[in-house]
């Protein structure tokens, strides 16, 4: 097969799958400014959309997680009504569709959106309504996307069982799984076993933030105690991989286990650079993990805070690692296979959307069509 080099236009046109993206980390700056004006919120540092966009981006390599998370105080403060949640969700679905994303699982923590009296059910219903609206708007513009939802429980809040029960309650209405987020260090997943065991008893899906700010113990607990189907980030698995003097790699017991079981890694390179988990895109371990054939997927994490799209994330990695269209297809298929979609629906997505889409792009690029 002829090698096809990636270009920005080719990347944007390619069908993409997104598994790790936070609803409150992907708002449009203009929407935040409008919400602030409507509610009298005085916390935003500026009312200029371009300046606000730049303020949110923790764009200095090595920025710590505290600086990166600072912006969420503003986004969550302005996502407290049904109308706000519906609009944010609709714009998320629409923006992703126009970026060429054909399937997305967007996560959020309902417990963070109750400051103005919404019940948990109202929060989830508003978000699901917004996703449906944005999907329809995108469809009208000729862009097809499927958006599903992950309910996150916050490690430090200790409401994870309640959130797990909420996720299961909405499993037939668009919620496809459960996640825990928040600070890893000091809040191990073993503190939330009741929630994980509930999810397991209900035959539901589970992903766990692990191996981002904290290392191998976090991954080990997520895999062994929680039976996580996917690892949110998971990049610190490289701490269990040794580079030999001849340049080859030796995997430890945990990294071998994760690779052997094909546990997907929801990798978010730019976010990792901004939070200090990686020094730069070029030094990010995603290429090592990809070369070693871990089940790697490429994700955005927080599009506002990192100033990215999924297309720009692919572009940055393609530049750093010389990825080709075939490499992009491999990563996209990984994500589709790892989605919390029913098996027949995953097959349909792969066989009727993703593979034909990449085949057409490869044909056009090699024939000059």
C-alpha positions in Angstrom: 0.0 0.0 0.0 1.3 3.4 -0.9 2.3 5.6 2.1 0.1 8.6 2.4 1.5 11.5 4.4 -1.0 13.4 6.7 -1.9 16.9 5.9 -4.3 19.2 8.0 -7.0 18.9 5.4 -6.7 15.1 5.2 -6.8 14.8 9.0 -9.9 16.9 9.3 -11.6 15.0 6.5 -10.8 11.6 8.1 -13.5 10.0 10.3 -12.4 10.2 13.9 -13.4 8.6 17.2 -13.1 10.4 20.6 -13.3 8.5 23.9 -11.9 10.9 26.5 -13.3 14.5 26.4 -14.7 16.4 29.3 -17.9 18.4 28.8 -16.8 21.2 31.1 -13.4 21.4 29.4 -14.7 22.1 25.9 -16.9 25.2 26.1 -16.7 28.0 23.5 -15.3 31.2 25.1 -18.2 33.2 23.5 -20.7 31.0 25.3 -19.0 31.5 28.6 -19.1 35.3 28.1 -22.8 35.2 27.1 -23.6 33.1 30.2 -21.7 35.5 32.5 -23.5 38.5 31.0 -26.9 36.7 31.5 -26.3 35.7 35.1 -24.2 38.6 36.3 -21.2 36.3 36.9 -18.1 38.5 37.6 -15.4 35.8 37.8 -14.2 35.7 34.2 -10.8 37.4 33.7 -11.9 39.1 30.4 -15.0 39.5 28.2 -13.0 39.4 25.0 -13.5 35.9 23.4 -10.0 35.7 21.9 -8.3 36.9 25.1 -10.5 34.5 27.2 -9.5 31.6 24.9 -5.8 32.4 25.5 -6.3 32.8 29.2 -7.7 29.3 29.5 -4.8 27.6 27.7 -2.2 26.4 30.1 0.3 26.5 27.2 3.6 26.5 29.1 5.1 23.0 28.9 5.4 21.7 32.4 2.5 23.7 33.8 1.2 21.8 36.8 -2.2 20.3 37.2 -3.4 23.0 39.6 -2.9 25.7 37.0 -4.5 23.5 34.4 -7.6 22.9 36.5 -8.0 26.6 37.5 -10.3 27.3 34.5 -12.9 24.6 35.6 -14.1 26.8 38.4 -15.4 29.2 35.8 -16.8 26.6 33.4 -18.7 24.7 36.0 -20.0 27.9 37.6 -21.7 28.7 34.3 -23.2 25.3 33.8 -25.8 25.3 36.5 -29.1 25.6 34.6 -31.0 23.4 32.2 -30.6 26.0 29.4 -26.8 26.3 30.0 -26.3 22.6 30.1 -28.3 22.0 26.9 -26.5 24.7 25.0 -23.0 23.5 26.1 -23.9 19.9 25.1 -25.4 21.0 21.8 -22.4 23.1 20.9 -20.1 20.2 21.9 -21.8 17.7 19.6 -21.9 20.3 16.7 -18.3 21.4 17.1 -17.0 17.8 17.2 -19.0 16.8 14.2 -17.6 19.7 12.1 -14.2 18.5 13.1 -14.8 15.1 11.5 -15.6 13.2 14.7 -18.1 10.5 13.9 -18.4 8.9 17.4 -17.7 10.5 20.8 -18.1 9.6 24.4 -18.3 12.8 26.4 -17.9 12.6 30.2 -19.0 14.9 32.9 -19.7 14.9 36.7 -23.4 15.7 37.4 -22.7 16.4 41.0 -20.8 19.6 39.9 -23.9 21.1 38.3 -26.3 21.3 41.2 -25.4 24.7 42.7 -28.7 26.3 41.5 -30.9 23.5 42.6 -31.0 21.0 39.7 -31.6 17.4 40.6 -29.1 14.8 39.2 -31.7 13.5 36.8 -32.4 17.0 35.5 -28.7 17.6 34.9 -28.3 14.4 32.9 -31.5 14.9 31.0 -30.4 18.4 30.0 -27.1 17.2 28.7 -28.6 14.3 26.8 -31.2 16.7 25.3 -28.3 19.1 24.2 -26.4 16.3 22.6 -29.5 15.3 20.6 -30.0 18.9 19.5 -26.3 19.3 18.4 -26.4 16.0 16.6 -29.4 17.1 14.6 -27.9 20.5 13.8 -24.7 18.9 12.6 -26.8 16.4 10.5 -28.5 19.4 8.8 -25.0 20.6 7.8 -24.1 17.3 6.4 -22.0 16.0 9.3 -23.1 12.7 11.0 -22.0 12.1 14.6 -23.0 9.7 17.4 -22.6 11.2 20.9 -22.9 9.2 24.0 -22.2 10.0 27.6 -20.0 8.8 30.5 -21.0 9.8 34.0 -18.0 10.7 36.2 -17.8 10.5 40.0 -15.3 12.7 41.7 -12.7 10.9 43.8 -12.6 13.7 46.4 -16.3 14.1 46.8 -17.2 10.5 47.8 -20.5 10.4 45.9 -19.3 7.8 43.5 -21.9 5.1 44.3 -24.6 7.7 43.8 -23.1 8.6 40.5 -22.8 4.9 39.5 -26.4 4.4 40.2 -27.3 7.5 38.2 -25.3 6.2 35.2 -27.1 2.8 35.3 -30.4 4.6 35.6 -29.8 6.4 32.3 -28.1 3.5 30.5 -30.8 3.1 27.9 -31.1 6.8 27.3 -27.6 7.6 26.1 -25.3 7.0 29.1 -22.8 4.3 28.1 -20.6 4.0 31.1 -19.1 5.2 34.4 -15.9 6.9 35.2 -14.1 8.4 38.2 -12.1 11.6 37.9 -10.4 14.1 40.1 -7.0 14.0 41.9 -5.3 10.6 41.8 -2.7 11.2 44.5 -4.3 10.7 47.9 -7.6 9.5 46.5 -7.0 5.9 45.3 -9.7 4.1 43.4 -9.9 1.5 46.2 -11.9 4.1 48.2 -14.7 3.7 45.7 -15.0 -0.1 45.4 -18.7 0.0 46.3 -19.4 2.0 43.1 -17.2 -0.2 40.9 -18.8 -3.4 42.3 -22.2 -2.0 41.6 -21.3 -1.2 38.0 -19.9 -4.8 37.6 -23.1 -6.3 39.1 -25.1 -4.3 36.6 -23.0 -5.5 33.7 -22.2 -1.9 32.8 -19.1 -0.3 31.4 -16.2 1.3 33.4 -13.2 3.5 32.7 -11.0 4.9 35.4 -8.7 8.0 35.3 -5.4 6.4 36.2 -1.7 6.8 35.4 -1.7 10.5 34.6 -0.5 12.5 37.6 0.1 9.4 39.7 2.1 6.4 38.6 2.0 2.6 38.5 0.1 2.0 41.8 -2.9 4.0 40.3 -2.9 1.8 37.2 -2.5 -1.4 39.2 -5.4 -0.6 41.4 -7.6 0.4 38.5 -6.9 -2.8 36.7 -6.8 -5.3 39.6 -9.3 -3.8 42.1 -11.7 -2.0 39.8 -11.4 -4.2 36.7 -11.3 -1.1 34.5 -12.1 -1.8 30.9 -10.2 1.3 29.8 -7.6 3.6 31.5 -8.1 7.3 31.3 -4.7 8.6 30.2 -2.7 5.6 31.5 0.6 7.0 30.1 2.5 6.3 33.3 2.5 2.6 32.3 5.8 3.5 30.6 7.3 3.6 34.2 7.1 -0.2 33.9 9.0 -0.3 30.5 12.8 -0.4 30.4 14.8 0.6 27.4 17.7 -1.8 26.8 21.1 -0.6 25.7 20.4 -1.8 22.1 17.3 0.4 22.0 14.8 -2.4 22.4 12.2 -2.5 25.2 11.6 -4.8 28.2 8.1 -4.8 29.6 7.4 -5.4 33.3 4.7 -7.5 34.7 2.0 -4.8 34.9 2.7 -3.3 31.4 2.7 -6.8 29.9 -0.6 -7.5 31.6 -2.2 -4.3 30.3 -0.9 -5.0 26.8 -1.8 -8.7 26.8 -5.4 -7.9 27.9 -5.7 -5.2 25.3 -6.8 -2.7 27.9 -7.2 0.6 26.0 -5.3 3.7 26.9 -7.2 6.9 26.5 -4.1 9.0 25.7 -4.2 12.8 25.7 -0.8 14.2 24.7 -1.3 17.9 24.7 -3.1 17.8 28.0 -0.3 15.7 29.4 2.2 18.4 28.3 0.2 21.1 29.9 -0.1 19.3 33.2 3.5 18.3 33.3 3.1 14.6 32.6 5.2 14.9 29.5 7.8 17.5 28.6 6.7 18.0 25.0 4.6 16.3 22.2 7.9 14.9 20.7 8.9 13.4 24.1 5.4 12.0 24.8 5.4 8.2 25.3 2.5 7.7 22.9 4.8 6.8 20.1 6.6 4.2 22.2 3.3 2.7 23.3 2.0 2.7 19.7 5.2 1.0 18.5 4.8 -1.6 21.2 1.3 -2.3 20.1 -0.6 -1.2 23.2 -4.2 -0.5 22.6 -3.6 3.2 22.2 -6.3 5.8 21.4 -5.8 9.5 20.8 -8.0 12.0 22.7 -8.4 15.7 23.6 -9.2 15.6 27.3 -10.2 19.3 27.5 -10.4 21.2 24.2 -10.8 24.7 25.8 -8.0 24.3 28.4 -5.6 22.9 25.9 -6.7 25.0 22.9 -7.1 22.0 20.6 -9.4 19.9 18.5 -9.0 16.2 17.8 -7.8 17.1 14.3 -5.1 19.4 15.7 -4.0 16.7 18.2 -3.5 14.3 15.3 -1.7 17.0 13.4 0.7 17.7 16.3 1.5 14.0 16.7 1.8 13.4 13.0 4.4 16.2 12.8 6.3 14.8 15.8 6.2 11.2 14.9 5.8 11.2 11.1 2.4 9.4 11.3 0.8 8.4 8.0 -2.9 7.9 7.1 -2.5 4.2 7.9 -1.3 5.1 11.4 -4.2 7.4 11.9 -6.6 4.7 10.7 -5.0 2.2 13.2 -5.5 4.6 16.1 -9.1 5.4 15.0 -10.0 1.7 14.7 -8.5 1.1 18.2 -10.8 3.8 19.5 -13.9 2.4 17.7 -13.1 -1.2 19.0 -12.6 0.2 22.5 -15.9 2.2 22.6 -18.7 1.4 25.0 -20.9 0.7 22.0 -22.7 -2.6 21.7 -20.7 -5.1 19.6 -22.9 -5.0 16.5 -23.0 -1.2 16.6 -19.2 -1.1 16.8 -19.0 -3.3 13.8 -21.4 -1.1 11.9 -19.4 2.0 12.8 -16.2 0.4 11.7 -17.5 -1.3 8.5 -19.8 1.3 7.2 -18.2 4.6 8.3 -14.5 4.3 9.3 -13.0 1.8 7.0 -14.8 3.1 3.9 -13.9 6.6 4.9 -10.2 5.9 5.1 -10.3 3.7 2.0 -11.7 6.7 0.0 -9.2 9.1 1.4 -6.3 6.7 0.6 -7.7 6.3 -3.0 -8.1 10.0 -3.5 -4.6 10.8 -2.1 -2.9 8.2 -4.3 -4.8 8.8 -7.5 -5.0 12.6 -7.2 -8.8 12.5 -7.3 
